[in-house]
Amino acid sequence: MKSFKNKTVIVTGSSKGIGKAIAFVFLKHGANVVINERNKEQLNAIKEEFKNKGYHPLAIVGDITKPQNCKRLVNTTTKQFGRIDYLINNAGLSMRGRFENINAEFFKSVVDANLMSGVYCTQAALPAIRETQGSIIFISTIASIHGQPNMSPYCVAKIGLTALAQSLRIELAKSKVHIGLLRAGFVKNYPDKKVLYPDGSYVSIKRKGHQTAEEVACAVLKMIRKKRFMMTLTLLGKTTSFLQCLFPGLVYRVLCKTQHSKWYE
Ligand SMILES: NC(=O)c1ccc[n+]([C@@H]2O[C@H](COP(=O)([O-])OP(=O)(O)OC[C@H]3O[C@@H](n4cnc5c(N)ncnc54)[C@H](OP(=O)(O)O)[C@@H]3O)[C@@H](O)[C@H]2O)c1
């Protein structure tokens, strides 16, 4: 089994949800873990929480929709640990809103958070990851199998991640850098999980979900260990992926029929 001892991993957006679970699983496996998010107080609170469990991640605050912050994230990590083995592009922004109600600025901010953040971090970390022949993982969603109603900018960004991962996989084939695209299913969210609406408000969502953040984190480790390119999680994800390949018209008709259901609220 692949050991993560002495390996260095950056997990973007790791103060909550899936990112926090990924950071924790790497800490438990002995890796040097770098945690990140935009809010200093929240990040320090998570660092403290991990410290109380006996783990000591390096916390680097920064909004990674800004390329200079991604460079700083990478440079500080290299300075501290001398290497980067894995970059987990996890940070993202959930949203709801029909296309007609979304202005250009809102659309761009969602694409920046879910796609460009991964572009900037990958560009900054790639030279170091080439040296270690490590992994670059993109945390995507089963909502990228087919554009979904009520979340067009989110789907644009996540489908964009698929294209980015595919292009990188080809360009880096000879370098032995591993590229992974993880399409997670709907996660059982923590109690104060919020999504952004076009008026700028953050609203709590209550959704049962089909898997836990910890299950997604374990899938990331498996993906790295087995150097898998794509993993689609949950029965819903696997079924949708299968149907989209063989019966795309059926997927379209189901989405049309269900677009006003509670599921997309
Ligand atoms: N939850 C699901 O059901 C689900 C399903 C499939 C895929 N995913 C994907 O999994 C990833 C994590 O989702 P989640 O539900 O765990 O999200 P979450 O609970 O909303 O947490 C997102 C994390 O990213 C950080 N973040 C957001 N924008 C950032 C930025 N510009 N710079 C730095 N950090 C930033 C957030 O911290 P601050 O906002 O405080 O900075 C937070 O730590 C996302 O890419 C999401 O699309 C989620």
The ligand as an SDF file (V2000), in Angstrom:
LIG
                    3D

 48 52  0  0  0  0  0  0  0  0999 V2000
  -21.0270   19.2040   -1.4010 N   0  0  0  0  0  0  0  0  0  0  0  0
  -21.3580   18.4470   -2.4360 C   0  0  0  0  0  0  0  0  0  0  0  0
  -22.4410   17.8220   -2.4770 O   0  0  0  0  0  0  0  0  0  0  0  0
  -20.3870   18.3080   -3.5820 C   0  0  0  0  0  0  0  0  0  0  0  0
  -20.6550   17.3350   -4.5530 C   0  0  0  0  0  0  0  0  0  0  0  0
  -19.7760   17.1720   -5.6040 C   0  0  0  0  0  0  0  0  0  0  0  0
  -18.6580   17.9700   -5.7160 C   0  0  0  0  0  0  0  0  0  0  0  0
  -18.4210   18.9340   -4.7890 N   0  0  0  0  0  0  0  0  0  0  0  0
  -17.2190   19.7460   -4.9680 C   0  0  0  0  0  0  0  0  0  0  0  0
  -16.3490   19.4890   -3.8800 O   0  0  0  0  0  0  0  0  0  0  0  0
  -15.6230   20.6700   -3.5420 C   0  0  0  0  0  0  0  0  0  0  0  0
  -15.8590   21.0060   -2.0790 C   0  0  0  0  0  0  0  0  0  0  0  0
  -17.2520   21.1230   -1.8810 O   0  0  0  0  0  0  0  0  0  0  0  0
  -17.8890   21.3580   -0.4170 P   0  0  0  0  0  0  0  0  0  0  0  0
  -19.3260   21.0900   -0.5440 O   0  0  0  0  0  0  0  0  0  0  0  0
  -17.0710   20.6500    0.5920 O   0  0  0  0  0  0  0  0  0  0  0  0
  -17.6910   22.9480   -0.3140 O   0  0  0  0  0  0  0  0  0  0  0  0
  -17.8320   23.9180    0.9640 P   0  0  0  0  0  0  0  0  0  0  0  0
  -18.3150   23.1680    2.1320 O   0  0  0  0  0  0  0  0  0  0  0  0
  -18.6020   25.0950    0.5060 O   0  0  0  0  0  0  0  0  0  0  0  0
  -16.3240   24.3400    1.2160 O   0  0  0  0  0  0  0  0  0  0  0  0
  -15.6130   24.9880    0.2060 C   0  0  0  0  0  0  0  0  0  0  0  0
  -14.2360   25.3240    0.7310 C   0  0  0  0  0  0  0  0  0  0  0  0
  -13.5430   26.0920   -0.2670 O   0  0  0  0  0  0  0  0  0  0  0  0
  -13.1340   27.3450    0.3210 C   0  0  0  0  0  0  0  0  0  0  0  0
  -13.1070   28.3470   -0.7290 N   0  0  0  0  0  0  0  0  0  0  0  0
  -14.1390   28.7710   -1.5040 C   0  0  0  0  0  0  0  0  0  0  0  0
  -13.7020   29.6940   -2.3590 N   0  0  0  0  0  0  0  0  0  0  0  0
  -12.3760   29.8660   -2.1290 C   0  0  0  0  0  0  0  0  0  0  0  0
  -11.3690   30.6970   -2.6880 C   0  0  0  0  0  0  0  0  0  0  0  0
  -11.6460   31.5580   -3.6750 N   0  0  0  0  0  0  0  0  0  0  0  0
  -10.1110   30.6160   -2.1980 N   0  0  0  0  0  0  0  0  0  0  0  0
   -9.8060   29.7510   -1.1970 C   0  0  0  0  0  0  0  0  0  0  0  0
  -10.7120   28.9420   -0.6260 N   0  0  0  0  0  0  0  0  0  0  0  0
  -11.9860   29.0100   -1.0810 C   0  0  0  0  0  0  0  0  0  0  0  0
  -14.1630   27.5740    1.4160 C   0  0  0  0  0  0  0  0  0  0  0  0
  -13.7260   28.4550    2.4110 O   0  0  0  0  0  0  0  0  0  0  0  0
  -14.1440   30.0100    2.4290 P   0  0  0  0  0  0  0  0  0  0  0  0
  -15.3830   30.1700    1.6190 O   0  0  0  0  0  0  0  0  0  0  0  0
  -14.3580   30.3150    3.8690 O   0  0  0  0  0  0  0  0  0  0  0  0
  -12.9480   30.6830    1.8540 O   0  0  0  0  0  0  0  0  0  0  0  0
  -14.2840   26.1720    1.9880 C   0  0  0  0  0  0  0  0  0  0  0  0
  -13.1830   25.8610    2.8180 O   0  0  0  0  0  0  0  0  0  0  0  0
  -16.1130   21.7590   -4.4980 C   0  0  0  0  0  0  0  0  0  0  0  0
  -15.2310   21.8620   -5.5710 O   0  0  0  0  0  0  0  0  0  0  0  0
  -17.4660   21.2400   -4.9350 C   0  0  0  0  0  0  0  0  0  0  0  0
  -17.8240   21.7230   -6.2000 O   0  0  0  0  0  0  0  0  0  0  0  0
  -19.2620   19.1140   -3.7150 C   0  0  0  0  0  0  0  0  0  0  0  0
  1  2  1  0
  2  3  2  0
  2  4  1  0
  4  5  1  0
  4 48  2  0
  5  6  2  0
  6  7  1  0
  7  8  2  0
  8  9  1  0
  8 48  1  0
  9 10  1  0
  9 46  1  0
 10 11  1  0
 11 12  1  0
 11 44  1  0
 12 13  1  0
 13 14  1  0
 14 15  2  0
 14 16  1  0
 14 17  1  0
 17 18  1  0
 18 19  2  0
 18 20  1  0
 18 21  1  0
 21 22  1  0
 22 23  1  0
 23 24  1  0
 23 42  1  0
 24 25  1  0
 25 26  1  0
 25 36  1  0
 26 27  1  0
 26 35  1  0
 27 28  2  0
 28 29  1  0
 29 30  1  0
 29 35  2  0
 30 31  1  0
 30 32  2  0
 32 33  1  0
 33 34  2  0
 34 35  1  0
 36 37  1  0
 36 42  1  0
 37 38  1  0
 38 39  2  0
 38 40  1  0
 38 41  1  0
 42 43  1  0
 44 45  1  0
 44 46  1  0
 46 47  1  0
M  CHG  2   8   1  16  -1
M  END
$$$$
